[in-house]
Amino acid sequence: MSDVDLKMEIHLGDNLEILPTFEDGSFDLIYIDPPFNTGKIQSRTSIRTVRDEQGDRTGFGSRRYRSIPGDTTSYADSFDDYLAFLEPRLEQAHRLLAPSGSFFLHLDYREVHYAKVLLDDIFGRKHFINEIIWAYDYGARSKKRWPSKHDNILWYAADPKHYTFNFEAIDRIPYMAPELVGAEKAARGKTPTDVWWHTIVSPNGKEKTGYATQKPLGIMRRLVGVHSNPGDRLLDFFAGSGSFGCAAFEMGRHCVLIDDSPRAVQIMTDRLALACPTVHDSSSASR
Ligand SMILES: C[S@@+](CC[C@H](N)C(=O)[O-])C[C@H]1O[C@@H](n2cnc3c(N)ncnc32)[C@H](O)[C@@H]1O
């Protein structure tokens, strides 16, 4: 499938108002990364570097630079009743999932256990397949308890006996003790377990958009490649900077992205410029 055949849709607005407009069973893979209920304002200010002969940094050709704050992106991440917020949206995810489809809910230790109980109720316990732990190693380390350095991704299948799982598409990682497995196996590497070690989006790397809570493309590519096929229709209805949509586009999948933040929609539209997305404004401001 060529890129021009791919349909990328972006919606600005409350997902609970937009999701009911899609047909039952119309998505092959749904991934969501809602606010984690951290009780904070999630905010990030990007840093721009400008030429300044008085600047404190030296760059190419011994030119002097200084850093100045760029745009700030933020959203409130505090809920009185988090599960009441999540439940109707999870019910929509269940309704929208195709018969061989999979649903992934990305959270952290704060709410994941409550959400698991809720999802068992909505999907049925037998539909739970895995809890994926995304482990990273970045940032401050508490000296008062074990530093929390992982997120939790719950996987439910519409049909626990028939779902897309492209084993051959799984990327290989190095063995911890290659000398124990022989040269051939060591060269091929192994498939990961349900614990995925992957760095966060580097604050200085080229993947960074400046959007608070942006998720790495490496994690998104693994989900898209293994749990969907080229030409499938994917959905992320807490899309943020659009990382999931970028992986979907790169890998030849159609994708619908929803977010209620105009800044998020602007960032994902820019990131997906090559995909020529159609952008719909369903926000209350536009009515
Ligand atoms: C954790 S961030 C998603 C980050 C994203 N996975 C990425 O890689 O950039 C959660 C997003 O949910 C959005 N959001 C919160 N409530 C929403 C709602 N009711 N409808 C649509 N989007 C919402 C926020 O604006 C925020 O961008």
The ligand as a Gaussian input file, in Angstrom:
#p B3LYP/6-31G(d) Opt

LIG

0 1
 C       -0.717000      10.984000      28.484000
 S       -1.204000      12.112000      27.238000
 C       -0.997000      11.179000      25.744000
 C        0.414000      11.203000      25.247000
 C        0.600000      10.503000      23.909000
 N        0.489000       9.059000      24.057000
 C        1.916000      10.861000      23.266000
 O        2.712000       9.970000      22.937000
 O        2.175000      12.056000      23.097000
 C       -2.943000      12.174000      27.458000
 C       -3.670000      13.059000      26.474000
 O       -5.089000      12.920000      26.693000
 C       -5.697000      14.144000      26.337000
 N       -7.065000      14.138000      26.916000
 C       -7.424000      14.221000      28.225000
 N       -8.775000      14.141000      28.354000
 C       -9.278000      13.995000      27.104000
 C      -10.597000      13.852000      26.583000
 N      -11.660000      13.840000      27.379000
 N      -10.762000      13.732000      25.238000
 C       -9.676000      13.748000      24.404000
 N       -8.378000      13.867000      24.849000
 C       -8.183000      13.999000      26.174000
 C       -4.733000      15.215000      26.874000
 O       -4.912000      16.439000      26.196000
 C       -3.389000      14.544000      26.585000
 O       -2.861000      15.004000      25.355000

